[in-house]
Amino acid sequence: MSEIVRRAAAGTLESSDVYVELEPSDAGIEIELDSVVAQQFGDEIRRVVGEVLAEQGVTSARLRVVDRGALDCVIRARVETAIVRAKGE
């Protein structure tokens, strides 16, 4: 299990990118999604974020995801980077 010990962020608000803020939480996983393509791909974005959290062993965190049309690989990379930064390692 990976413990999130501090607030961290990764990404930008540029087109085709995603900005991820991650912080500690005692309420399990909470994902706030703001996306220009939420109507079409919101469920897929949440699935990718959830997969990365599970792969990294994160069971409790609050995330704010601001998507500007990023591909899955970009979303995955930004979430992974935020997790590494938030662990404080």
Beta strands, then each sheet from edge to edge (+ up, - down):
strand 1: 8-10
strand 2: 18-23
strand 3: 29-35
strand 4: 61-67
sheet 1: 1+ 2- 4+ 3+
end
